[in-house]
Structures are given as C-alpha cells and as structure tokens.
C-alpha cells in the first residue's frame, strides 16, 4: 500500500513540475509583450510642429530689433 501512495505522489509531483515550467514560459511571453508595448511610441508622443509660447515671444523680439 505504501508503494502505491509513493507512486501516486511521485506522479503528481512530476505533473506539477511541467505545470510550473509552462507557467514560467507564459510569464516570460507576457513580459516580452509588455516590454515591446512600452518601447513603442504612442501617437501622442509625436513632435508637434507648432511653436510654443516662449518661441513665439522670442520670434517677436527678434522681429522688433
């Protein structure tokens, strides 16, 4: 009877090892996707070509000189 219990426990633990390995791969894949997403610039980060208020003031000062 003890041998049967030991065999069942050994089989159960071997299944857990594969599950943990698979879970680790899934976490790595999600991490790679998040990193790729973070490194991709959004549309709002594009440089705006309109001058800022400070630049407008500087241009007006240059024109008056």
PyMOL commands that place a pseudoatom at each C-alpha (Angstrom):
pseudoatom trace, name=CA, resn=UNK, resi=1, chain=A, elem=C, hetatm=0, pos=[0.000, 0.000, 0.000]
pseudoatom trace, name=CA, resn=UNK, resi=2, chain=A, elem=C, hetatm=0, pos=[2.877, 2.371, 0.797]
pseudoatom trace, name=CA, resn=UNK, resi=3, chain=A, elem=C, hetatm=0, pos=[4.367, 1.804, -2.657]
pseudoatom trace, name=CA, resn=UNK, resi=4, chain=A, elem=C, hetatm=0, pos=[1.126, 2.798, -4.345]
pseudoatom trace, name=CA, resn=UNK, resi=5, chain=A, elem=C, hetatm=0, pos=[0.925, 6.041, -2.329]
pseudoatom trace, name=CA, resn=UNK, resi=6, chain=A, elem=C, hetatm=0, pos=[4.571, 6.848, -3.134]
pseudoatom trace, name=CA, resn=UNK, resi=7, chain=A, elem=C, hetatm=0, pos=[3.987, 6.204, -6.847]
pseudoatom trace, name=CA, resn=UNK, resi=8, chain=A, elem=C, hetatm=0, pos=[0.881, 8.428, -6.880]
pseudoatom trace, name=CA, resn=UNK, resi=9, chain=A, elem=C, hetatm=0, pos=[2.751, 11.229, -5.091]
pseudoatom trace, name=CA, resn=UNK, resi=10, chain=A, elem=C, hetatm=0, pos=[5.728, 10.921, -7.464]
pseudoatom trace, name=CA, resn=UNK, resi=11, chain=A, elem=C, hetatm=0, pos=[3.415, 11.072, -10.479]
pseudoatom trace, name=CA, resn=UNK, resi=12, chain=A, elem=C, hetatm=0, pos=[1.629, 14.105, -9.032]
pseudoatom trace, name=CA, resn=UNK, resi=13, chain=A, elem=C, hetatm=0, pos=[4.878, 15.953, -8.357]
pseudoatom trace, name=CA, resn=UNK, resi=14, chain=A, elem=C, hetatm=0, pos=[6.175, 15.282, -11.875]
pseudoatom trace, name=CA, resn=UNK, resi=15, chain=A, elem=C, hetatm=0, pos=[2.984, 16.837, -13.255]
pseudoatom trace, name=CA, resn=UNK, resi=16, chain=A, elem=C, hetatm=0, pos=[3.496, 19.925, -11.093]
pseudoatom trace, name=CA, resn=UNK, resi=17, chain=A, elem=C, hetatm=0, pos=[6.988, 20.406, -12.492]
pseudoatom trace, name=CA, resn=UNK, resi=18, chain=A, elem=C, hetatm=0, pos=[5.645, 20.611, -16.027]
pseudoatom trace, name=CA, resn=UNK, resi=19, chain=A, elem=C, hetatm=0, pos=[2.920, 22.987, -14.936]
pseudoatom trace, name=CA, resn=UNK, resi=20, chain=A, elem=C, hetatm=0, pos=[5.383, 25.304, -13.223]
pseudoatom trace, name=CA, resn=UNK, resi=21, chain=A, elem=C, hetatm=0, pos=[7.658, 25.238, -16.269]
pseudoatom trace, name=CA, resn=UNK, resi=22, chain=A, elem=C, hetatm=0, pos=[4.725, 26.090, -18.542]
pseudoatom trace, name=CA, resn=UNK, resi=23, chain=A, elem=C, hetatm=0, pos=[3.638, 28.874, -16.228]
pseudoatom trace, name=CA, resn=UNK, resi=24, chain=A, elem=C, hetatm=0, pos=[7.158, 30.313, -16.292]
pseudoatom trace, name=CA, resn=UNK, resi=25, chain=A, elem=C, hetatm=0, pos=[7.130, 30.346, -20.099]
pseudoatom trace, name=CA, resn=UNK, resi=26, chain=A, elem=C, hetatm=0, pos=[3.751, 32.075, -20.111]
pseudoatom trace, name=CA, resn=UNK, resi=27, chain=A, elem=C, hetatm=0, pos=[5.011, 34.755, -17.729]
pseudoatom trace, name=CA, resn=UNK, resi=28, chain=A, elem=C, hetatm=0, pos=[8.117, 35.278, -19.895]
pseudoatom trace, name=CA, resn=UNK, resi=29, chain=A, elem=C, hetatm=0, pos=[5.974, 35.679, -23.007]
pseudoatom trace, name=CA, resn=UNK, resi=30, chain=A, elem=C, hetatm=0, pos=[3.740, 38.247, -21.321]
pseudoatom trace, name=CA, resn=UNK, resi=31, chain=A, elem=C, hetatm=0, pos=[6.834, 40.103, -20.075]
pseudoatom trace, name=CA, resn=UNK, resi=32, chain=A, elem=C, hetatm=0, pos=[8.232, 40.298, -23.604]
pseudoatom trace, name=CA, resn=UNK, resi=33, chain=A, elem=C, hetatm=0, pos=[4.937, 41.663, -24.931]
pseudoatom trace, name=CA, resn=UNK, resi=34, chain=A, elem=C, hetatm=0, pos=[4.753, 44.294, -22.181]
pseudoatom trace, name=CA, resn=UNK, resi=35, chain=A, elem=C, hetatm=0, pos=[8.341, 45.361, -22.865]
pseudoatom trace, name=CA, resn=UNK, resi=36, chain=A, elem=C, hetatm=0, pos=[7.610, 45.664, -26.583]
pseudoatom trace, name=CA, resn=UNK, resi=37, chain=A, elem=C, hetatm=0, pos=[4.471, 47.678, -25.803]
pseudoatom trace, name=CA, resn=UNK, resi=38, chain=A, elem=C, hetatm=0, pos=[6.414, 50.022, -23.511]
pseudoatom trace, name=CA, resn=UNK, resi=39, chain=A, elem=C, hetatm=0, pos=[9.082, 50.665, -26.142]
pseudoatom trace, name=CA, resn=UNK, resi=40, chain=A, elem=C, hetatm=0, pos=[6.558, 51.500, -28.885]
pseudoatom trace, name=CA, resn=UNK, resi=41, chain=A, elem=C, hetatm=0, pos=[5.905, 55.262, -29.039]
pseudoatom trace, name=CA, resn=UNK, resi=42, chain=A, elem=C, hetatm=0, pos=[2.265, 56.303, -28.907]
pseudoatom trace, name=CA, resn=UNK, resi=43, chain=A, elem=C, hetatm=0, pos=[0.667, 58.706, -31.348]
pseudoatom trace, name=CA, resn=UNK, resi=44, chain=A, elem=C, hetatm=0, pos=[0.536, 61.442, -28.701]
pseudoatom trace, name=CA, resn=UNK, resi=45, chain=A, elem=C, hetatm=0, pos=[4.331, 61.381, -28.276]
pseudoatom trace, name=CA, resn=UNK, resi=46, chain=A, elem=C, hetatm=0, pos=[4.938, 62.623, -31.814]
pseudoatom trace, name=CA, resn=UNK, resi=47, chain=A, elem=C, hetatm=0, pos=[6.622, 66.020, -32.021]
pseudoatom trace, name=CA, resn=UNK, resi=48, chain=A, elem=C, hetatm=0, pos=[4.242, 68.891, -32.630]
pseudoatom trace, name=CA, resn=UNK, resi=49, chain=A, elem=C, hetatm=0, pos=[5.492, 71.391, -35.221]
pseudoatom trace, name=CA, resn=UNK, resi=50, chain=A, elem=C, hetatm=0, pos=[3.642, 74.408, -33.783]
pseudoatom trace, name=CA, resn=UNK, resi=51, chain=A, elem=C, hetatm=0, pos=[5.866, 76.772, -31.797]
pseudoatom trace, name=CA, resn=UNK, resi=52, chain=A, elem=C, hetatm=0, pos=[5.427, 77.136, -28.066]
pseudoatom trace, name=CA, resn=UNK, resi=53, chain=A, elem=C, hetatm=0, pos=[4.500, 80.435, -26.406]
pseudoatom trace, name=CA, resn=UNK, resi=54, chain=A, elem=C, hetatm=0, pos=[8.126, 81.059, -25.437]
pseudoatom trace, name=CA, resn=UNK, resi=55, chain=A, elem=C, hetatm=0, pos=[9.282, 80.542, -29.020]
pseudoatom trace, name=CA, resn=UNK, resi=56, chain=A, elem=C, hetatm=0, pos=[6.589, 82.932, -30.271]
pseudoatom trace, name=CA, resn=UNK, resi=57, chain=A, elem=C, hetatm=0, pos=[7.792, 85.627, -27.842]
pseudoatom trace, name=CA, resn=UNK, resi=58, chain=A, elem=C, hetatm=0, pos=[11.414, 85.093, -28.950]
pseudoatom trace, name=CA, resn=UNK, resi=59, chain=A, elem=C, hetatm=0, pos=[10.416, 85.455, -32.602]
pseudoatom trace, name=CA, resn=UNK, resi=60, chain=A, elem=C, hetatm=0, pos=[8.507, 88.694, -31.880]
pseudoatom trace, name=CA, resn=UNK, resi=61, chain=A, elem=C, hetatm=0, pos=[11.512, 90.100, -30.016]
pseudoatom trace, name=CA, resn=UNK, resi=62, chain=A, elem=C, hetatm=0, pos=[13.822, 89.264, -32.926]
pseudoatom trace, name=CA, resn=UNK, resi=63, chain=A, elem=C, hetatm=0, pos=[11.492, 90.993, -35.371]
pseudoatom trace, name=CA, resn=UNK, resi=64, chain=A, elem=C, hetatm=0, pos=[11.382, 94.201, -33.305]
pseudoatom trace, name=CA, resn=UNK, resi=65, chain=A, elem=C, hetatm=0, pos=[15.186, 94.512, -33.205]
for i in range(1, 65): cmd.bond("trace and resi %d" % i, "trace and resi %d" % (i + 1))
show_as sticks, trace
zoom trace
